[in-house]
Amino acid sequence: MAITLNSGFKMPIIGLGVWRMQGQEIRDLILNSIKIGYRHFDCAADYKNEAEVGERLKRLLIVALIITLLPLAFESAVFQLWNSDHGHVVEACKDSLKKLQLDYLDLYLVHFPVATRHTGVGTTDSALGEDGVLDIDTTISLETTWHAMEDLVSLGLVRSIGISNYDIFLTRDCLAYSKIKPAVNQIETHPYFQRDSLVKFCQKHGVCVTAHTPLGGAAANTEWFGSVSCLDDQVLKSLAEKYKKTAAQIALRWGIQRNTVVIPKTSKLERLKENFQVFDFELSKEDMELIGSMDKKYRTNQPAKFWGIDLYA
């Protein structure tokens, strides 16, 4: 199941996020996910695992070509430009392609709507000032960054370009100054943080919404940010019993029926399988509305913890 982007390319409606995974763990994860059926991988320079992802994908492609073990057609390799590289977009993209051992990316996103002090291409540092606050570069506008992103399409380095963590106003501005419209806006959205107005605005204007943290962050965000997961909510637990699914599968199916792409993250094989088994049932209109009533406007991903400033304020 896939969504057709405004660029004409298709993106699988479920993908795999690879944040906070390194070494052999991510190599095993990529192999197992491809066997299960995943063809959409969400990566970022800030995850610092490009080389491992690229090495595993290259090996699998070689195996597939030699013994036709797997029908490998990666429909969506997604990558994200880090804040410190806004003034070096082409160089940063080429650096990521080299590490990933790819000729092009299916989708390249602006990771956050902020340019920060450059610390070297691909280093993904979040430089802080002496006051402990993120050192924002006020000489680089988001419009400048976007036009450099458009150059990547002209150069054949990426097929589609998009944005991430943009609100309605920033998305509107990008639509106004762009020659190539953003194909995607990747945002945090889940039953506790539904952002219905932003989702509707993007979809109305032909921008596909991808839900990062579609399960509310679960253990990862609880550990880092002390957040509460929607998966423990009695509504999802009751629906899981009704449909004979897990709470996570209910949350993912809800996201899919909103016509958003979902990219859950897990390192556990059993959950990797479960997260992909969401196409054999459908939530009723009443149950979609029930989940809709769960919204708490509760953001779980809070980079302010590391940056000394709340960019969402």
C-alpha positions in Angstrom: 0.0 0.0 0.0 1.5 3.3 -1.0 0.7 7.0 -1.3 1.5 8.9 -4.5 3.4 12.1 -3.8 2.9 15.4 -5.6 6.2 14.7 -7.4 4.6 11.7 -9.0 6.6 9.1 -7.1 5.0 6.6 -4.7 5.9 6.1 -1.1 4.9 3.0 1.0 2.4 4.0 3.7 4.4 2.2 6.4 8.1 2.5 6.9 10.8 1.9 9.4 12.6 4.5 11.5 16.2 3.8 12.4 16.9 6.4 15.1 19.1 5.3 18.0 20.3 2.1 16.3 23.9 1.3 15.6 26.3 -1.5 14.6 25.2 -5.1 14.3 21.8 -4.2 15.7 20.9 -2.1 12.7 22.4 -4.5 10.2 20.2 -7.3 11.6 17.2 -4.9 11.7 17.6 -4.0 8.0 17.9 -7.6 7.0 14.8 -8.7 9.0 12.7 -5.8 7.9 13.3 -6.5 4.2 12.4 -10.1 4.7 9.1 -9.0 6.3 8.3 -6.7 3.5 9.5 -3.2 4.5 10.6 -1.1 1.5 10.6 2.4 3.1 13.5 3.4 5.4 13.6 6.7 7.3 17.1 7.8 8.0 18.8 11.1 9.0 22.4 12.4 9.2 21.7 13.1 12.9 21.2 9.3 13.5 24.9 8.7 12.8 24.3 5.3 11.2 24.4 6.0 7.5 27.4 3.8 6.9 25.8 0.8 8.6 22.5 1.2 6.7 24.3 1.7 3.4 26.6 -1.4 3.9 23.7 -3.6 4.7 21.5 -2.5 1.8 24.4 -2.9 -0.6 25.1 -6.4 0.5 21.4 -7.4 0.3 21.1 -5.9 -3.2 24.2 -8.0 -4.3 22.7 -11.1 -2.8 19.4 -10.4 -4.5 21.0 -9.9 -7.9 23.1 -13.1 -7.6 20.6 -15.6 -6.3 17.3 -13.7 -6.6 16.7 -14.2 -2.9 14.5 -11.2 -2.4 12.4 -9.0 -4.7 14.3 -5.9 -3.7 12.9 -2.7 -5.1 13.4 0.0 -2.5 10.5 2.3 -3.1 11.5 4.9 -0.6 14.9 5.7 0.9 14.2 8.9 3.0 16.9 11.1 4.4 17.0 14.4 6.3 19.3 17.5 6.2 20.6 18.4 9.6 20.3 21.9 11.0 24.0 22.8 10.8 24.1 22.0 7.1 21.4 24.5 5.9 24.1 26.5 4.2 25.7 23.4 2.6 22.8 21.5 1.3 24.4 20.0 -1.8 27.6 19.0 0.0 25.6 17.4 2.8 23.4 15.4 0.5 26.4 14.1 -1.4 28.1 13.2 1.9 25.1 11.2 2.9 24.8 9.5 -0.5 28.5 8.5 -0.2 28.0 7.0 3.2 24.8 5.2 2.2 26.5 4.0 -1.0 23.5 5.2 -3.1 23.3 7.2 -6.3 20.2 9.1 -5.3 17.6 9.5 -2.5 13.9 9.0 -3.0 13.1 11.7 -0.6 15.2 14.4 1.2 13.7 16.4 4.0 14.7 19.5 5.9 14.9 17.9 9.4 14.0 21.0 11.5 13.0 24.5 10.3 16.1 26.1 11.8 19.7 26.8 10.6 22.4 26.5 13.2 26.1 27.2 13.3 27.9 25.1 10.7 30.3 22.6 12.3 31.4 20.7 9.2 29.5 18.8 6.6 27.8 15.7 8.0 29.0 16.3 11.6 25.4 16.9 12.8 26.5 18.8 15.9 24.1 21.1 17.7 26.4 23.9 18.6 25.5 25.8 21.8 26.5 29.3 22.7 28.2 30.2 26.0 24.7 30.6 27.5 23.9 27.0 26.8 21.4 27.9 24.1 21.3 26.6 20.5 23.5 28.8 18.3 21.0 29.7 15.6 22.3 31.1 12.3 20.1 34.1 11.5 21.9 34.7 8.1 20.3 31.7 6.4 16.6 31.8 5.7 14.4 28.8 5.3 13.6 30.1 1.8 17.4 30.0 0.9 17.6 26.4 2.3 14.5 25.4 0.2 15.9 26.7 -3.0 19.1 24.7 -2.4 16.9 21.6 -1.8 15.3 22.3 -5.2 18.8 22.3 -6.8 19.2 18.7 -5.6 16.2 17.6 -7.8 17.8 19.4 -10.8 21.1 17.7 -10.1 19.4 14.3 -10.0 20.6 13.6 -6.4 17.0 13.3 -5.1 13.6 12.5 -6.6 11.4 14.3 -4.1 12.0 16.9 -1.4 10.1 17.8 1.7 10.0 19.4 5.1 9.9 18.1 8.7 8.6 19.6 11.9 7.0 22.5 10.1 3.8 24.1 11.4 0.9 25.5 9.3 2.5 28.9 8.9 5.9 27.6 7.9 4.3 25.1 5.5 2.2 27.9 4.0 5.3 30.0 3.5 7.2 27.1 1.9 4.3 26.5 -0.5 4.4 30.3 -1.4 8.1 30.6 -2.2 8.8 27.1 -3.7 9.3 26.3 -7.3 9.1 22.6 -6.4 6.4 22.1 -3.8 7.3 20.0 -0.7 6.1 16.5 -1.2 6.0 15.6 2.4 5.8 17.2 5.9 7.1 14.7 8.5 5.7 15.6 11.9 5.1 14.0 15.3 1.5 12.9 15.4 -0.2 10.0 17.3 -3.5 9.6 19.2 -2.2 11.8 22.0 -0.9 14.5 19.6 -3.2 14.4 16.6 -2.6 17.9 15.1 -5.7 17.6 13.0 -5.6 21.1 11.6 -2.0 20.7 10.4 -2.7 17.3 8.9 -5.8 18.7 7.0 -3.9 21.8 5.8 -1.1 19.7 4.4 -3.4 17.2 2.7 -5.6 19.9 1.3 -2.5 21.5 -0.4 -1.1 18.2 -1.7 1.6 17.7 0.9 1.7 14.1 2.3 2.0 13.9 6.0 4.4 11.4 7.5 3.9 10.6 11.1 7.2 10.2 13.0 6.7 8.9 16.6 3.3 7.4 15.5 3.2 5.3 18.7 3.8 8.3 20.9 7.5 7.5 21.4 6.9 4.6 23.7 10.0 3.5 25.6 12.5 5.6 23.7 10.8 9.0 24.5 9.9 7.9 28.0 13.6 7.3 28.7 14.8 10.5 27.1 12.0 13.0 27.8 10.0 11.4 30.6 6.9 11.3 28.4 3.8 9.1 28.7 2.9 6.7 25.9 -0.6 6.6 24.4 -0.2 2.8 24.1 -1.0 2.5 27.8 -4.4 4.3 27.3 -7.4 2.1 28.1 -9.1 3.2 24.8 -6.4 1.6 22.7 -6.2 -1.4 25.0 -10.0 -2.0 24.7 -9.9 -1.6 20.9 -6.9 -4.0 20.8 -9.1 -6.6 22.5 -12.0 -5.9 20.2 -9.9 -6.3 17.0 -7.6 -9.0 18.4 -4.6 -6.8 17.7 -2.0 -4.9 19.8 -2.5 -1.3 21.0 0.4 -0.4 18.7 -1.3 -2.0 15.7 -4.5 0.0 16.5 -2.5 3.3 16.7 -0.8 2.5 13.4 -4.0 1.5 11.6 -5.6 4.8 12.8 -2.7 6.7 11.3 -3.0 4.9 8.0 -6.8 5.5 7.9 -6.0 9.2 8.3 -4.1 8.8 5.0 -0.8 9.6 6.8 2.4 7.6 6.3 3.6 5.9 9.5 7.2 5.2 10.4 7.4 3.3 13.7 10.7 2.4 15.2 11.6 -0.9 16.9 14.6 -3.1 17.3 12.6 -6.2 18.4 11.9 -8.7 15.7 8.4 -9.6 17.0 7.3 -6.0 17.0 8.8 -5.4 13.6 6.5 -8.1 12.3 3.5 -6.8 14.3 3.9 -3.2 13.1 3.7 -4.5 9.5 0.6 -6.6 10.1 -1.9 -3.7 9.9 -3.5 -4.3 6.5 -5.8 -7.2 7.4 -8.3 -5.2 9.3 -10.1 -1.8 9.3 -11.2 0.4 12.1 -14.9 1.4 12.0 -15.9 5.0 11.7 -17.1 5.0 15.3 -13.7 3.7 16.5 -11.8 6.2 14.5 -13.9 8.9 16.2 -13.3 7.3 19.5 -9.5 7.5 19.0 -10.0 11.0 17.8 -11.4 11.9 21.2 -8.1 10.8 22.8 -6.2 13.9 21.7 -4.3 15.6 24.6 -2.1 17.9 22.4 0.7 16.1 24.0 4.1 16.4 22.3 6.5 13.6 23.4 9.6 14.6 21.4 11.3 17.6 23.1 14.7 18.6 21.6 14.7 21.6 23.9 16.2 19.2 26.5 19.4 19.3 24.4 19.2 22.8 22.8 18.3 25.0 25.8 15.5 26.6 23.7 12.0 25.5 22.8 11.7 25.9 19.1 8.0 25.1 19.3 7.3 28.0 21.8 
